[in-house]
């Protein structure tokens, strides 16, 4: 079994939470990205996620909750 840890509901800052996840034995950091259209709430944007996860050590498990999948994938790769 492999474990992916989400940081969406952490009581810590995003930076601290990602640092704490990096220190665990989990295999993945789980990232939820929503556009506010596919699901009612919008969470962190692509640019913030890039800046926070640019130097991460763990693989990412990305959950896209978006109506315009192609546009959001292109944005995430730029």
Secondary structure, 3 states (H helix, E strand, C coil): CCCEEECCCCCCCHHHHHHHHHCCCCCEEEEEEEECCCCCCECCCHHHHHHHHCCCCCEEEEEEECCCHHHHHHHHHC
